[in-house]
Amino acid sequence: MRSGKIGIRRERLCLLLAVLASLFLVSACRDRGAISYKVIYEMDRPAADETASPSEAANSRRYKIGVVPKVTDIAYFDVVKQGAQEAAWDLDVDLLYEGPSTADPDEQIEVIRGLMEKRVDVIAVSANDPKKLVPVLREAKEQGIRVITWDADTGPEAREFFVNMADPETLGRHLLDTLAWSMGEKGEFAVMTGQLSAANLNEWIDWIKVQREQFYPGMKLVEIVPNDDDPKKAYEGAVGLLKRYPGLDGIIGTSSVGPPAAAEAVREAKRAGEVRVVGLSTPELMRSYLHEGSAQAATLWSPKKLGYLTVVLARNMMLGMLPYDDQTIANVGNIRVHGDMIIMGEPLDFTKDNVDQYDF
């Protein structure tokens, strides 16, 4: 009997332990079941605010970048647009390439306001006026939009950094060198520029003047003629120069529409080789004039690379990656950084001997 009672007690104890164990397992499974479901769900579809690090969350965003040229529908900025589009495709960002129809600061301000309304993440602008654009760009910054400049700068308080094509001193001095070599370092010359308020153009002209004073006392600058980046105005300006200065020996164009307009005017006046033409423009615009001798040299960088670099640096900035000196940028090359100015590279010269090697 005693052994029977012990057996009953053991059965009751086992039953009690089984009940307690089952209650424990049910409770644990309820808790763990909820956690397990959540973990599996987040692995399949991670929530950026709970599982991703800030850098991972940033990488998963598709940024919207607004790029604003000085003016639309001229060859130089059309090629910049091609480069910007390629970078947007490569980096999977949305590109809004929008500019004014004329090189008018007020019209450019309206374009910027339109991009602000579209809630872009970055505005990258080639400024028509370094001062007029400051207030609207500061408004954009106050709204949380990042701002950079490229091609032509504003006041530094309006942007984070400036993407420059080439060192301004190097470029300005080099432009006068190319003209001086073709003029025999003596004679009268004029400068055809874009907007009189454009900071980059004015800086290049300042260095042209310095180079003349230091190295070419036999050369005389007779006039600086603006054309507002308008091909028709540029042509009219060149025709006017040839009439006002019958003894003119050379013309430097500091905006892309200037040199081809000057070369066309020289060709029509049958003064090819007598009036030398150099300056900043694309190989495509200058090819025929270089071959026939209406122009002697064109200088530029790759506008396509400039557009590509601008979009890359804008997107990197959104990821918390700022440019640094000697950084290698895919499809561009090594860049230089001087304070808050990024320099893409050195200028290239195009002559009748090498212009056919380039297709922009």
For each residue, the residues with C-beta under 8 A, 3 or more apart:
1: 4 5
2: 5 6
3: 6 7
4: 1 7 8
5: 1 2 8 9
6: 2 3 9 10
7: 3 4 10 11
8: 4 5 11 12
9: 5 6 12 13
10: 6 7 13 14
11: 7 8 14 15
12: 8 9 15 16
13: 9 10 16 17
14: 10 11 17 18
15: 11 12 18 19
16: 12 13 19 20
17: 13 14 20 21
18: 14 15 21 22
19: 15 16 22 23
20: 16 17 23 24
21: 17 18 24 25
22: 18 19 25 26
23: 19 20 26 27
24: 20 21 27 28
25: 21 22 28 29
26: 22 23 29 30
27: 23 24 30 31
28: 24 25 31 32
29: 25 26 32 33
30: 26 27 33 34
31: 27 28 34 35
32: 28 29 35 36
33: 29 30 36 37
34: 30 31 37 38
35: 31 32 38 39
36: 32 33 39 40
37: 33 34 40 41
38: 34 35 41 42
39: 35 36 42 43
40: 36 37 43 44
41: 37 38 44 45
42: 38 39 45 46 47 50 51
43: 39 40 46
44: 40 41
45: 41 42
46: 42 43 50 51 52
47: 42 50 51 52
48: 51 52 56 57 60
49: 52 57
50: 42 46 47
51: 42 46 47 48
52: 46 47 48 49 56 57 60
53: 56 57
54: 57 58
55: 58 59 319 320
56: 48 52 53 59 60
57: 48 49 52 53 54 60 61
58: 54 55 61 318 319 320
59: 55 56 319
60: 48 52 56 57
61: 57 58 318
62: 92 93 94
63: 93 94 121 122 314 315 318
64: 93 94 96 118 119 120 121 122
65: 88 93 94 95 96 120 121 122 124 311 314 315
66: 96 97 98 112 115 118 120 122 123 124
67: 81 84 95 96 97 98 124 125 150 307 310 311 314
68: 98 99 108 111 112 115 123 124 125 126
69: 72 77 80 81 97 99 126 151
70: 77 99 100 103 108 126 127 128 151 152 194 195 198 229
71: 74 77 99 100 101 102 103 128 229
72: 69 77 99 100 101
73: 77 78 101
74: 71 77 78 229 231 256 257
75: 78 79 256 282 284 285
76: 79 80 256 281 282 303
77: 69 70 71 72 73 74 80 81 99 126 303
78: 73 74 75 81 82
79: 75 76 82 83 282 303 304 307 360
80: 69 76 77 83 84 151 303 304 306 307 310
81: 67 69 77 78 84 85 97 307
82: 78 79 85 86 304 307
83: 79 80 86 87 302 303 304 305 306 307 308 309 311
84: 67 80 81 87 88 95 97 307 308 310 311
85: 81 82 88 89 95 97 307
86: 82 83 89 90 304 307 308 331
87: 83 84 90 91 93 95 307 308 309 310 311 312 315 331
88: 65 84 85 91 92 93 94 95 311
89: 85 86 92
90: 86 87 330 331
91: 87 88 311 312 315
92: 62 88 89
93: 62 63 64 65 87 88 311 315
94: 62 63 64 65 88
95: 65 67 84 85 87 88 311
96: 64 65 66 67 115 118 120
97: 66 67 69 81 84 85
98: 66 67 68 111 114 115
99: 68 69 70 71 72 77 108 111
100: 70 71 72 103 104 107 108 110 111 128
101: 71 72 73 107
102: 71 107 228 230
103: 70 71 100 128 194 195 198 228 229 230
104: 100 107 108 128
105: 108 109 127 128 129 132 133 197
106: 109 110 132
107: 100 101 102 104 110 111
108: 68 70 99 100 104 105 111 112 125 127 128 129 133
109: 105 106 112 113 132 133 136
110: 100 106 107 113 114
111: 68 98 99 100 107 108 114 115
112: 66 68 108 109 115 116 123 125 133 136 137 140
113: 109 110 116 117 136
114: 98 110 111 117 118
115: 66 68 96 98 111 112 118 120 123 140
116: 112 113 119 120 123 139 140 143 145
117: 113 114
118: 64 66 96 114 115
119: 64 116
120: 64 65 66 96 115 116 123 145
121: 63 64 65 145 146 318
122: 63 64 65 66 145 146 147 148 314 315 317 318
123: 66 68 112 115 116 120 137 140 145 146 147 148
124: 65 66 67 68 147 148 149 150 163 310 311 314
125: 67 68 108 112 133 137 147 148 149 150 154 159
126: 68 69 70 77 149 150 151 152
127: 70 105 108 130 133 149 152 153 154 198 199
128: 70 71 100 103 104 105 108 132 133 152 195 197 198
129: 105 108 132 133 195 197 198
130: 127 133 134 152 153 154 155 197 198 199
131: 134 154 155 197
132: 105 106 109 128 129 135 197
133: 105 108 109 112 125 127 128 129 130 136 137 154 158
134: 130 131 137 138 154 155 157 158
135: 132 138 139
136: 109 112 113 133 139 140
137: 112 123 125 133 134 140 141 147 154 158 159
138: 134 135 141 142 157 158
139: 116 135 136 142 143
140: 112 115 116 123 136 137 143 145 147
141: 137 138 144 145 146 147 158
142: 138 139
143: 116 139 140
144: 141
145: 116 120 121 122 123 140 141
146: 121 122 123 141 160 314 317 318
147: 122 123 124 125 137 140 141 158 159 160
148: 122 123 124 125 159 160 161 162 163 310 313 314 317
149: 124 125 126 127 152 153 154 158 159 161 162 163
150: 67 124 125 126 162 163 164 306 309 310
151: 69 70 80 126 163 164 165 200 306
152: 70 126 127 128 130 149 198 199 200 201
153: 127 130 149 156 159 162 164 199 200 341
154: 125 127 130 131 133 134 137 149 158 159 199
155: 130 131 134 158
156: 153 159 162 340
157: 134 138
158: 133 134 137 138 141 147 149 154 155
159: 125 137 147 148 149 153 154 156 162
160: 146 147 148 317 340
161: 148 149 313 322 323 340 341 342
162: 148 149 150 153 156 159 340 341 342
163: 124 148 149 150 151 306 309 310 313 342 344
164: 150 151 153 167 168 200 341 342 343 344
165: 151 171 301 306 343 344 345 347
166: 170 171 301 343 344 345 346 347
167: 164 170 171 343
168: 164 171 172 200 203 204 207
169: 172 173 207
170: 166 167 173 174 346 347
171: 165 166 167 168 174 175 204 207 299 347
172: 168 169 175 176 203 204 205 206 207 208 210 211
173: 169 170 176 177 207 208 210 211
174: 170 171 177 178 299 347
175: 171 172 178 179 204 208 252 254 278 279 280 299
176: 172 173 179 180 208 211 212 216 219 252
177: 173 174 180 181 211
178: 174 175 181 182 278 296 297 299 349
179: 175 176 182 183 189 250 252 276 278 296
180: 176 177 183 185 215 216 219
181: 177 178 185
182: 178 179 250 276 278 296 297
183: 179 180 186 187 189 219 249 250 276
184: 187
185: 180 181 216 218 219
186: 183 216 218 219 249
187: 183 184 218 219 220 247 249 250
188: 219 220 222 245 247 248 249 250
189: 179 183 219 220 221 222 248 249 250 251 252
190: 221 222 223 224 225 241 245 248 250 251 252
191: 205 208 221 223 224 225 251 252 253 254
192: 224 225 227 234 237 238 241 251 252 253 254 255 258 259 261 262 279
193: 196 198 201 202 205 224 225 226 227 253 254 255 258
194: 70 103 198 201 226 227 228 229 254 255 257 258
195: 70 103 128 129 198 201 226 228 229
196: 193 202 226
197: 105 128 129 130 131 132 202
198: 70 103 127 128 129 130 152 193 194 195 201 202 255
199: 127 130 152 153 154 202 203
200: 151 152 153 164 168 203 204
201: 152 193 194 195 198 204 205 254 255
202: 193 196 197 198 199 205 206
203: 168 172 199 200 206 207
204: 168 171 172 175 200 201 207 208 254
205: 172 191 193 201 202 208 209 224 254
206: 172 202 203 209 210
207: 168 169 171 172 173 203 204 210 211
208: 172 173 175 176 191 204 205 211 212 221 252
209: 205 206 212 213 221
210: 172 173 206 207 213 214
211: 172 173 176 177 207 208 214 215 216
212: 176 208 209 215 216 217 219 221
213: 209 210 217
214: 210 211
215: 180 211 212
216: 176 180 185 186 211 212 219
217: 212 213
218: 185 186 187
219: 176 180 183 185 186 187 188 189 212 216
220: 187 188 189
221: 189 190 191 208 209 212 224
222: 188 189 190 245 248
223: 190 191 241 244 245
224: 190 191 192 193 205 221
225: 190 191 192 193 237 238 240 241
226: 193 194 195 196 237
227: 192 193 194 230 233 234 237 255 257 258 261
228: 102 103 194 195 233
229: 70 71 74 103 194 195 255 256 257
230: 102 103 227 233 234 257
231: 74 234 235 257 260 261
232: 235 236
233: 227 228 230 236 237
234: 192 227 230 231 237 238 253 255 257 258 260 261 262
235: 231 232 238 239 261 264 265
236: 232 233 239 240
237: 192 225 226 227 233 234 240 241 261
238: 192 225 234 235 241 242 251 258 261 262 264 265 266
239: 235 236 242 243 265 269
240: 225 236 237 243 244
241: 190 192 223 225 237 238 244 245 248 251 262 265
242: 238 239 245 246 248 265 266 269 271 275
243: 239 240 246
244: 223 240 241
245: 188 190 222 223 241 242 248
246: 242 243
247: 187 188
248: 188 189 190 222 241 242 245 251 275
249: 183 186 187 188 189 274 275 276
250: 179 182 183 187 188 189 190 275 276 277 278
251: 189 190 191 192 238 241 248 258 259 262 266 275 276 277 278 279
252: 175 176 179 189 190 191 192 208 258 278 279
253: 191 192 193 234 256 257 258 259 261 262 277 278 279 280 281
254: 175 191 192 193 194 201 204 205 258 279 280
255: 192 193 194 198 201 227 229 234 258 280
256: 74 75 76 229 253 259 280 281 282 285 300
257: 74 194 227 229 230 231 234 253 260 261 281
258: 192 193 194 227 234 238 251 252 253 254 255 261 262 279 280 281
259: 192 251 253 256 262 263 277 278 279 280 281 285 286 289 295 298
260: 231 234 257 263 264 281 285 286 289 295
261: 192 227 231 234 235 237 238 253 257 258 264 265
262: 192 234 238 241 251 253 258 259 265 266 277 279 295
263: 259 260 266 267 277 286 289 294 295
264: 235 238 260 261 267 268 289 294
265: 235 238 239 241 242 261 262 268 269
266: 238 242 251 262 263 269 271 272 274 275 277 294 295
267: 263 264 270 272 289 292 294
268: 264 265
269: 239 242 265 266 275
270: 267
271: 242 266 274 275
272: 266 267 275 292 293 294
273: 276 293
274: 249 266 271
275: 242 248 249 250 251 266 269 271 272
276: 179 182 183 249 250 251 273 295 296
277: 250 251 253 259 262 263 266 289 294 295 296
278: 175 178 179 182 250 251 252 253 259 295 296 297 298 299
279: 175 192 251 252 253 254 258 259 262 298 299
280: 175 253 254 255 256 258 259 298 299 300
281: 76 253 256 257 258 259 260 285 286 298 300
282: 75 76 79 256 285 286 298 300 303 360
283: 286 287 298 300 350 355 358 359 360
284: 75 287 358 359 360
285: 75 256 259 260 281 282 298
286: 259 260 263 281 282 283 289 290 295 298 350 355
287: 283 284 290 291 355 356
288: 291 292
289: 259 260 263 264 267 277 286 292 294 295
290: 286 287 293 295 296 297 298 350 351 352 355
291: 287 288 352 355
292: 267 272 288 289
293: 272 273 290 296 352
294: 263 264 266 267 272 277 289
295: 259 260 262 263 266 276 277 278 286 289 290 298
296: 178 179 182 276 277 278 290 293 351
297: 178 182 278 290 349 350 351
298: 259 278 279 280 281 282 283 285 286 290 295 349 350 351 355
299: 171 174 175 178 278 279 280 347 348 349 350
300: 256 280 281 282 283 303 347 348 350
301: 165 166 305 306 344 345 346 347 348
302: 83 305 306 348 360
303: 76 77 79 80 83 282 300 306 307 360
304: 79 80 82 83 86 307 308 360
305: 83 301 302 308 309 331 332 333 344 345
306: 80 83 150 151 163 165 301 302 303 309 310 344
307: 67 79 80 81 82 83 84 85 86 87 303 304 310 311
308: 83 84 86 87 304 305 311 312 331 332
309: 83 87 150 163 305 306 312 313 329 332 335 342 344
310: 67 80 84 87 124 148 150 163 306 307 313 314
311: 65 67 83 84 87 88 91 93 95 124 307 308 314 315
312: 87 91 308 309 315 316 329 330 332
313: 148 161 163 309 310 316 317 323 329 342
314: 63 65 67 122 124 146 148 310 311 317 318
315: 63 65 87 91 93 122 311 312 318 319
316: 312 313 319 321 322 323
317: 122 146 148 160 313 314 320 321 322
318: 58 61 63 121 122 146 314 315
319: 55 58 59 315 316
320: 55 58 317
321: 316 317
322: 161 316 317
323: 161 313 316 327 335 337 342
324: 327 337
325: 335 336 337
326: 334 335 336
327: 323 324 334 335 337
328: 333 334
329: 309 312 313 332 333 334 335
330: 90 312
331: 86 87 90 305 308
332: 305 308 309 312 329 335 344
333: 305 328 329 344 345
334: 326 327 328 329 345
335: 309 323 325 326 327 329 332 342 343 344 345
336: 325 326 342 343
337: 323 324 325 327 341 342 343
338: 341 343
339:
340: 156 160 161 162
341: 153 161 162 164 337 338
342: 161 162 163 164 309 313 323 335 336 337
343: 164 165 166 167 335 336 337 338
344: 163 164 165 166 301 305 306 309 332 333 335
345: 165 166 301 305 333 334 335
346: 166 170 301
347: 165 166 170 171 174 299 300 301
348: 299 300 301 302
349: 178 297 298 299
350: 283 286 290 297 298 299 300 354 355 358
351: 290 296 297 298 354 355
352: 290 291 293 355
353:
354: 350 351 357 358
355: 283 286 287 290 291 298 350 351 352 358
356: 287
357: 354
358: 283 284 350 354 355
359: 283 284
360: 79 282 283 284 302 303 304
